[in-house]
């Protein structure tokens, strides 16, 4: 019997505004049934995702995975934002980000663009991009396994940047404090729901596929089969965001009951407090 009754994956967004086409949510139950998309009659807002998470967490023990970085790197440089007076632990930093951002719908663009502008790369005028490419221990571990070059949340340009999404996500994580634990910053509870960080490419690899994205129903079926899941049926090919979360939800279900994934070799108590870890990397 699985520790969790349900598994949910969320592709997050740091875009401006109240509604975000880049947000996708998938959910599956314990067992082998196909994951399904959780849809709204209009694009999700970040606040709606928070409300949905809290309601779903109360209904049944659910493992939630969000695809953004839960904290900046700190091990390599000794500070999240060197030279700035900000907290040096993740939970304190989440509270700080939430307190200084007045962007709508849990946004955090102002954090990068105004309050701490010098720490983020927006283009050639900021100097050499390589000077901004700092990574957490878990990202270095993923890269070392041949996972590819993980993104850094100090890079704020390009379609694949995770900077704004991650800082917006930290505002959500702060709102979960005392309501739903977040691993590894909180210990895994004996029962109830839990939130973990995910990287959707991890589950595409675990499914046996080598690419970065899944863009056909045949590839989606192969990925889900590789994770022990029944196929997803649809008349049209889901978007990249949707295939990512469908695979990730099935991937969470496939590995959640294996203790090895909860104790990666590089995860020390200090890293658990400060940088966190991507579930599925070891």
Secondary structure, 3 states (H helix, E strand, C coil): CCCCCEEEEEECCCCCCCCCCCCEEEEEECCCCCCEECCCCCCCCHHHHHHHHHHHHHHCCEEEEECCCCCCCCCCCCCCCCCCCCCCCHHHHHHHHHHHCCCHHHCCHHHHHHHCHHHCECCHHHCCHHHHCCCCHHHHHHHHCCCCCCCCCCECCCCCCCHHHHHHHHHHHHHHCCCCEECCCCCCCCCCCEEEECCHHHHHHHCCCCCCCCCCHHHHHHHHHHCCCCCCCCCCCCCHHHHHHHHHHHHHHHHCCCHHHHCCCCCCHHHHHHCCCECCCC
